[in-house]
Amino acid sequence: MKVQIPTPLQSYTRAKRVEADGATLAELLQDLDRRHPGIRFRMIDEQGGIRKHMRIFVNGERVDDLGRSLAAGDAVQILQALSGG
């Protein structure tokens, strides 16, 4: 399925959109990391949860559960909040 990558993470993918597979969001992120090593760590914390500054949407709906089932035609969008001071 198509995964939209935020600009700060495109250094891993070299593209705005990439392909990844998985029956769940967790599996999709593991496949994304297999294809683009290191990217998963930027999205998932050491406890296995989505990092606070990351937002993941499936078909336009925000998802916080990595166990969320995915279908072949789903569109996944990853967003990263930017902050500064």
Secondary structure, 3 states (H helix, E strand, C coil): CEEECCHHHHHHHCCCEEECCCCEHHHHHHHHHHHCCCHHHHHECCCCCECCCEEEEECCEEECCCCCECCCCCCEEEEECCCCC
